[in-house]
Structure formats: C-alpha cells, structure tokens
Amino acid sequence: SLIYFYSILKICSGANTVLVSYIPLVSSQADRIKAYAIFNGAEVVAIILGPAIQVACAAFPGEFQLGISWLKASQFTIPIWICLLVSLANFAIVLFFFEEAPADRNQSKVR
C-alpha cells in the first residue's frame, strides 16, 4: 500500500513544479520575488495548519453521519473533507475572480 501512497504523493507534488515554472512566464522581474515568497509562505502555513487540524480532529472519536446514510466521517476523514472543501473554494475563486495574465510571447527565454 505504500507504493500507492507514494505514487499519489509524487503525482500531486508535480503541481508544485508546474506552478513554480509558471511564475516566471506570467510575472515581471519585479513581481517574481514576491510571487515566490507568497508561494513559499503558503507552503509554510500548510505545514503548520495540516498537523494542527489533525490534532484538533482527534477530539472527535468514533464515526458519525454527515447527513447522507452512506456518508460518514471520523477523526481520520475530517481533514480530507476540509481539504476537499478548501480545494473547491480555491477552484471557484480562481475560476471566477482571477484573470489569466498574458505571457510575453516575444520573450525567447526567461531571464
């Protein structure tokens, strides 16, 4: 089962690589440092909040229903539901409130 876990982990961490390579395409040289700082700051916040949420969820022992008969939650699945809700909210924010910055097509290489 560890092979599946690490496979999914590496597939998901590929998104970070794409994002880091996307920043130079859509940012100016002056904004690039700020963009990388925000990206790294978000990772630090995630490293702190992830275990904190898991510890807070330990206060909910056992399983309980979420409204639908087959849908249950426990102290182990609450962080997954939180992650799903945050991801959906993030997707909606990006979809409706952000515009794609035009890439500089005349730029032959990233400086």
One Martini backbone bead per residue (centre of mass of N, CA, C, O) as a GRO file, in nm:
protein
  111
    1SER     BB    1   0.052   0.066  -0.013
    2LEU     BB    2   0.297   0.261  -0.034
    3ILE     BB    3   0.312   0.284  -0.343
    4TYR     BB    4   0.046   0.441  -0.370
    5PHE     BB    5   0.109   0.677  -0.190
    6TYR     BB    6   0.370   0.776  -0.343
    7SER     BB    7   0.238   0.811  -0.615
    8ILE     BB    8   0.032   1.027  -0.534
    9LEU     BB    9   0.232   1.225  -0.409
   10LYS     BB   10   0.401   1.276  -0.672
   11ILE     BB   11   0.171   1.371  -0.850
   12CYS     BB   12   0.085   1.613  -0.667
   13SER     BB   13   0.375   1.753  -0.658
   14GLY     BB   14   0.375   1.842  -0.961
   15ALA     BB   15   0.216   2.109  -0.925
   16ASN     BB   16   0.450   2.270  -0.802
   17THR     BB   17   0.633   2.264  -1.049
   18VAL     BB   18   0.441   2.409  -1.240
   19LEU     BB   19   0.411   2.669  -1.074
   20VAL     BB   20   0.712   2.750  -1.064
   21SER     BB   21   0.729   2.764  -1.387
   22TYR     BB   22   0.490   2.982  -1.424
   23ILE     BB   23   0.580   3.246  -1.286
   24PRO     BB   24   0.784   3.363  -1.508
   25LEU     BB   25   0.568   3.394  -1.740
   26VAL     BB   26   0.357   3.605  -1.557
   27SER     BB   27   0.604   3.774  -1.449
   28SER     BB   28   0.785   4.006  -1.338
   29GLN     BB   29   1.082   4.077  -1.200
   30ALA     BB   30   0.957   4.235  -0.957
   31ASP     BB   31   0.726   4.005  -0.887
   32ARG     BB   32   0.875   3.730  -0.847
   33ILE     BB   33   0.961   3.738  -0.549
   34LYS     BB   34   0.675   3.764  -0.435
   35ALA     BB   35   0.562   3.502  -0.555
   36TYR     BB   36   0.760   3.307  -0.413
   37ALA     BB   37   0.696   3.400  -0.123
   38ILE     BB   38   0.397   3.318  -0.125
   39PHE     BB   39   0.439   3.022  -0.190
   40ASN     BB   40   0.620   2.956   0.059
   41GLY     BB   41   0.420   3.059   0.273
   42ALA     BB   42   0.196   2.854   0.208
   43GLU     BB   43   0.363   2.604   0.286
   44VAL     BB   44   0.407   2.680   0.581
   45VAL     BB   45   0.110   2.693   0.661
   46ALA     BB   46   0.052   2.395   0.586
   47ILE     BB   47   0.256   2.268   0.787
   48ILE     BB   48   0.102   2.384   1.037
   49LEU     BB   49  -0.212   2.320   0.983
   50GLY     BB   50  -0.227   2.020   0.932
   51PRO     BB   51  -0.155   1.907   1.219
   52ALA     BB   52  -0.357   2.087   1.374
   53ILE     BB   53  -0.612   1.962   1.252
   54GLN     BB   54  -0.557   1.671   1.340
   55VAL     BB   55  -0.560   1.732   1.645
   56ALA     BB   56  -0.849   1.853   1.651
   57CYS     BB   57  -0.985   1.580   1.539
   58ALA     BB   58  -0.929   1.401   1.798
   59ALA     BB   59  -1.201   1.506   1.948
   60PHE     BB   60  -1.351   1.294   1.730
   61PRO     BB   61  -1.466   1.014   1.813
   62GLY     BB   62  -1.552   0.821   1.583
   63GLU     BB   63  -1.847   0.788   1.409
   64PHE     BB   64  -2.039   0.997   1.173
   65GLN     BB   65  -2.287   1.157   1.026
   66LEU     BB   66  -2.350   1.375   0.713
   67GLY     BB   67  -2.677   1.306   0.617
   68ILE     BB   68  -2.589   1.056   0.468
   69SER     BB   69  -2.603   0.723   0.508
   70TRP     BB   70  -2.307   0.664   0.356
   71LEU     BB   71  -2.194   0.925   0.503
   72LYS     BB   72  -1.888   0.941   0.678
   73ALA     BB   73  -1.708   1.036   0.980
   74SER     BB   74  -1.381   1.104   1.117
   75GLN     BB   75  -1.077   1.183   1.248
   76PHE     BB   76  -0.949   1.094   0.959
   77THR     BB   77  -1.163   1.244   0.745
   78ILE     BB   78  -1.189   1.547   0.807
   79PRO     BB   79  -0.933   1.657   0.657
   80ILE     BB   80  -1.036   1.570   0.379
   81TRP     BB   81  -1.290   1.748   0.374
   82ILE     BB   82  -1.142   2.013   0.412
   83CYS     BB   83  -0.968   1.989   0.157
   84LEU     BB   84  -1.202   1.977  -0.041
   85LEU     BB   85  -1.334   2.252   0.029
   86VAL     BB   86  -1.082   2.426  -0.023
   87SER     BB   87  -1.041   2.338  -0.319
   88LEU     BB   88  -1.318   2.436  -0.424
   89ALA     BB   89  -1.282   2.730  -0.338
   90ASN     BB   90  -1.024   2.779  -0.499
   91PHE     BB   91  -1.141   2.718  -0.776
   92ALA     BB   92  -1.362   2.939  -0.770
   93ILE     BB   93  -1.176   3.180  -0.734
   94VAL     BB   94  -1.008   3.137  -0.992
   95LEU     BB   95  -1.245   3.126  -1.198
   96PHE     BB   96  -1.400   3.415  -1.107
   97PHE     BB   97  -1.140   3.631  -1.009
   98PHE     BB   98  -0.927   3.542  -1.221
   99GLU     BB   99  -0.682   3.636  -1.456
  100GLU     BB  100  -0.503   3.580  -1.724
  101ALA     BB  101  -0.186   3.632  -1.788
  102PRO     BB  102  -0.001   3.746  -2.029
  103ALA     BB  103   0.230   3.622  -2.220
  104ASP     BB  104   0.551   3.673  -2.339
  105ARG     BB  105   0.617   3.603  -2.674
  106ASN     BB  106   0.903   3.763  -2.715
  107GLN     BB  107   1.024   3.579  -2.512
  108SER     BB  108   1.276   3.344  -2.537
  109LYS     BB  109   1.365   3.374  -2.229
  110VAL     BB  110   1.417   3.344  -1.906
  111ARG     BB  111   1.557   3.592  -1.678
   0.00000   0.00000   0.00000
